[in-house]
Amino acid sequence: MHQKSVLNNGLRIVTEEDPHFHSVAVGVWLNVGSRDEALEENGLSHFLEHLAFKGTPTRSALDIAREIDQLGGALNAFTSKENTCFHGKVLAENLPRVADLLGDLVLNPLYQPEDLEKERQVILEEICAQDDNPEDLVQVLFAKGFWGDAPFGRPILGEEDQISRVSREQLVGYRNRVYRPEKTVIAAAGRVDHQELLDLIASRFQDFHNGSAHRPRDPVAVHPGIYRAARDLEQVHVCLGAKGPAAGDQERYAATLLQLVLGGNMSSRLFQVVREELGLAYNIYAFMSFFSDTGLLGVSAGVSPKNLERLLDATYQELRKIRAEAVSEEELKAAKEYLRGSIYLHAEDCDHRMMRLAKNEILFGHYIPLEEIIDGLLKVTAAEVQDLARDMLRPEKWAMALLGPVAGEMGLDF
């Protein structure tokens, strides 16, 4: 059962109760991420996420770690381009304790100078780890090139020189501006009583009023082309992509099926051709990312430099094919069944339910039943998939990032 309440300050509480679970997953979702940062603020959303775990007036960093361990649960956080989320999963009987802990982390972080310096080094190490992981780094390179020098294209972690200069005053000022109750959703799924959670949250968050006037997000712009970064690696890492539908667009259903048929699972076209038939790559996949006002359809792979041209040729051939020929009814039916099964299987995880619940509230303002999502997917026709492919799979709309030992000229030829 789904329920929703709104506090006087605009903060929303949404729950999905299922008494068959022994656990409950709770998340505090702030509708702020890296795209809300000015140039001099790049990386601050992620920095604040880290610092929240370093202590409050009533809990040290060790107290926080011990408390969640004593509950036998899990506590974590993440920052994305559009959201910051603090979330935990515990046995249902421990809901009051995890709600109190999450509220303390979000509302009462100390940001002690010595903790800031320690965590600065941790984040700098995280940036170094990303730089050492070519699969991640090629995505960062792609985003910088395709979305351009705008907040949406900047790295979530921030840049090394910027993070090295961040002051406590900057962090506090940014937090006080962007952490706003009306931009906050608290979601819980599993064995949870809505009124119990509402009472717990109201007692902790009803005085949450900081935040200045909302600054609208900049609209996205795209910059198709080819971006290279020379690196002494054993492989060339490739990321191709084009702008896709936003999370609320009706075309999201057809886009999801297009991505799946193209490279979303082991029976997909790219996986079968590039890995199984040609043996050119250990892994190749297509992905679809939905945001509030845009989306991204992408293809990613790692390949030996000597096989790069063959991999691109095979990929371009599949892009041309799916644009020129309608997906067969058999292939479309198989993709729909795969998605239907995935949706229901994920629904057996209260963490996944909580995240889906929050995203629905943030993006749409209301709950969307699983059956509505499945119905939208099942109604998609092969003609609709092809129409979308014809529109999206045009070379002039695409970009490609290449990371590694790249020699010679490369083009987008499909």
Residue pairs with C-beta under 8 A, 6 or more apart in sequence:
1 16
1 17
2 14
2 15
2 16
2 357
2 367
3 14
3 15
3 17
3 194
4 12
4 13
4 14
4 15
4 361
4 366
4 367
5 12
5 13
5 194
5 198
6 12
6 13
7 13
7 181
7 201
7 202
7 205
7 206
8 206
9 181
9 182
9 205
9 206
9 208
9 209
10 180
10 181
10 182
11 181
11 182
11 184
11 185
11 186
11 201
11 205
11 208
12 184
12 185
12 186
12 361
13 185
13 186
13 187
13 188
13 194
13 197
13 198
13 201
14 185
14 186
14 187
14 188
14 357
14 358
14 361
14 367
15 187
15 188
15 189
15 192
15 194
15 197
15 357
16 188
16 189
16 190
16 192
16 353
16 354
16 357
16 367
17 189
17 190
17 191
17 192
17 193
17 194
18 189
18 190
18 191
18 350
18 353
19 191
20 191
21 92
21 190
21 191
21 350
22 91
22 92
22 191
23 73
23 89
23 90
23 91
23 92
23 190
23 191
23 350
24 89
24 90
24 91
24 92
24 95
24 98
24 188
24 189
24 190
24 191
24 192
24 350
25 87
25 88
25 89
25 188
25 189
25 190
25 350
25 351
25 353
25 354
26 87
26 88
26 89
26 95
26 98
26 99
26 102
26 186
26 187
26 188
26 192
26 197
26 354
27 85
27 86
27 87
27 88
27 186
27 187
27 188
27 354
27 355
27 358
28 85
28 86
28 87
28 102
28 103
28 106
28 184
28 186
29 83
29 84
29 85
29 184
29 185
29 186
29 187
29 358
29 362
30 83
30 84
30 85
30 106
30 178
30 179
30 183
30 184
31 82
31 83
31 183
31 184
31 185
31 362
32 45
32 82
32 83
32 84
32 178
32 179
32 183
33 45
33 79
33 80
33 81
33 82
33 83
33 84
33 156
34 42
34 43
34 45
34 46
34 79
34 80
34 81
34 151
34 154
34 155
34 156
35 81
35 82
35 151
35 152
35 217
35 218
36 45
36 82
36 151
36 178
36 215
36 217
37 43
37 44
37 45
37 151
37 154
37 174
38 151
39 154
40 162
40 170
41 170
41 174
42 151
42 154
42 155
42 158
42 159
42 162
43 123
43 155
43 156
43 157
43 158
43 159
43 162
43 163
43 166
44 158
44 166
44 170
44 171
44 174
45 79
45 84
45 156
45 174
45 178
46 79
46 123
46 156
46 157
46 158
47 119
47 120
47 123
47 158
47 163
47 166
47 171
48 84
48 109
48 171
48 174
48 175
49 77
49 78
49 79
49 84
49 86
50 119
50 122
50 123
51 109
51 111
51 115
51 116
51 119
51 171
52 77
52 86
52 105
52 106
52 109
53 61
53 64
53 77
53 105
54 61
54 109
54 110
54 111
54 112
54 115
54 118
54 119
55 61
55 63
55 64
55 109
55 110
55 112
55 115
56 104
56 105
56 108
56 109
56 110
57 108
57 110
58 104
58 108
59 67
59 101
59 104
61 115
64 75
64 101
64 105
67 97
67 101
68 74
68 75
68 88
68 90
68 98
68 101
71 90
71 91
71 94
71 97
71 98
72 90
72 91
73 88
73 89
73 90
73 91
73 94
73 98
74 88
74 89
74 90
75 86
75 87
75 88
75 98
75 101
75 102
76 86
76 87
76 88
77 84
77 85
77 86
77 87
78 84
78 85
79 85
79 156
80 156
81 152
81 156
81 291
82 291
82 292
83 362
85 355
85 358
86 102
86 105
86 106
87 102
87 351
87 354
87 355
88 98
88 101
88 102
89 350
89 351
90 97
90 98
92 190
92 191
92 192
95 188
95 192
95 196
95 197
95 200
96 196
96 200
99 197
99 200
99 201
99 204
100 200
100 204
103 201
103 204
103 205
106 179
107 204
107 205
107 208
111 168
111 171
111 172
113 168
116 168
116 171
120 163
120 164
120 166
123 157
123 158
123 163
124 160
124 163
124 164
126 157
127 155
127 157
127 158
127 159
127 160
127 163
130 136
130 137
130 140
130 155
130 157
131 137
134 231
134 233
134 235
134 237
134 302
134 403
134 404
135 237
135 300
135 302
137 229
137 237
137 403
138 237
138 238
138 239
138 300
138 401
138 402
138 403
139 239
139 300
139 401
140 155
141 227
141 229
141 239
141 401
141 403
142 227
142 239
142 241
142 298
142 399
142 400
142 401
143 152
143 153
143 154
143 155
144 153
144 154
144 155
144 227
145 153
145 223
145 225
145 227
145 399
145 401
146 153
146 222
146 223
146 224
146 227
146 241
146 296
146 399
146 401
147 153
147 220
147 221
147 222
147 223
148 221
148 222
148 223
150 218
150 220
150 221
151 217
151 218
152 218
152 220
152 294
157 163
175 210
176 210
176 211
176 212
177 211
177 212
177 215
178 211
179 210
179 211
180 210
180 211
180 214
181 205
181 208
181 209
181 211
183 211
183 214
184 205
184 208
185 358
185 361
185 362
186 197
186 201
186 205
187 354
187 355
187 357
187 358
187 361
188 197
188 354
188 357
189 350
189 351
189 353
189 354
189 357
190 350
190 353
190 354
217 292
217 293
219 293
220 243
220 293
220 294
222 243
222 397
222 399
223 399
224 242
224 396
224 397
224 398
224 399
224 412
225 399
225 400
226 399
226 400
226 401
226 402
226 410
226 411
226 412
227 399
227 400
227 401
227 402
228 401
228 402
228 403
228 406
229 401
229 402
229 403
230 404
230 405
230 406
231 403
231 404
231 405
232 405
233 403
233 404
233 405
234 304
235 302
235 303
235 304
235 305
235 404
236 302
236 303
236 304
236 305
236 308
236 402
236 403
236 404
236 405
236 406
237 300
237 301
237 302
237 402
237 403
237 404
238 299
238 300
238 301
238 302
238 303
238 308
238 311
238 312
238 400
238 401
238 402
238 403
239 298
239 299
239 300
239 400
239 401
240 298
240 299
240 300
240 315
240 398
240 399
240 400
240 412
241 296
241 297
241 298
241 299
241 398
241 399
241 400
242 296
242 297
242 298
242 392
242 393
242 394
242 397
242 398
242 399
243 294
243 295
243 296
243 297
243 392
243 397
244 255
244 288
244 289
244 290
244 294
244 295
244 296
244 297
244 392
245 251
245 252
245 255
245 290
245 295
246 252
246 290
246 291
246 292
246 293
246 294
246 295
247 290
247 291
247 292
247 295
247 359
247 363
247 364
248 292
248 363
248 364
249 295
251 388
252 290
252 295
253 376
253 377
253 379
253 380
254 380
254 384
254 385
254 387
254 388
255 288
255 295
255 297
255 388
255 392
256 288
256 339
256 377
257 327
257 332
257 335
257 336
257 339
257 377
257 380
257 385
258 288
258 297
258 322
258 385
258 388
258 389
258 392
259 286
259 287
259 288
259 297
260 268
260 286
260 335
260 338
260 339
261 268
261 269
261 322
261 327
261 331
261 332
261 335
261 385
262 268
262 269
262 270
262 286
262 299
262 318
262 319
262 322
263 269
263 270
263 271
263 284
263 285
263 286
263 287
263 299
264 285
264 286
264 287
264 288
264 335
264 338
265 271
265 338
266 272
267 334
268 285
268 286
269 318
269 321
269 322
270 284
270 285
270 286
270 299
270 314
270 315
270 318
271 284
271 285
273 314
273 317
273 318
274 280
274 281
274 284
274 301
274 311
274 314
274 315
275 281
275 282
275 283
275 284
278 310
278 314
280 303
280 307
280 310
280 311
280 314
281 301
281 302
281 303
281 307
281 311
282 302
283 301
283 302
284 299
284 300
284 301
284 311
284 315
285 299
285 300
285 301
286 297
286 298
286 299
287 296
287 297
287 298
287 299
287 300
288 295
288 296
288 297
288 298
289 295
289 296
289 298
292 362
292 363
297 392
299 315
301 311
301 315
303 311
305 404
305 405
305 406
305 407
308 402
308 406
308 410
309 408
309 410
312 410
315 414
316 412
316 413
316 414
317 414
319 393
319 414
320 393
320 414
322 386
322 389
322 393
323 386
323 389
323 390
323 393
323 414
325 386
326 382
326 383
326 385
326 386
327 335
327 382
327 385
327 386
328 382
329 382
332 380
332 381
332 382
332 385
336 377
336 378
336 380
339 374
339 377
340 374
340 377
340 378
343 370
343 373
343 374
344 370
346 352
346 353
346 356
347 353
347 370
357 367
360 366
360 367
360 368
361 367
393 414
395 412
395 413
395 414
398 412
399 412
400 410
400 412
402 410
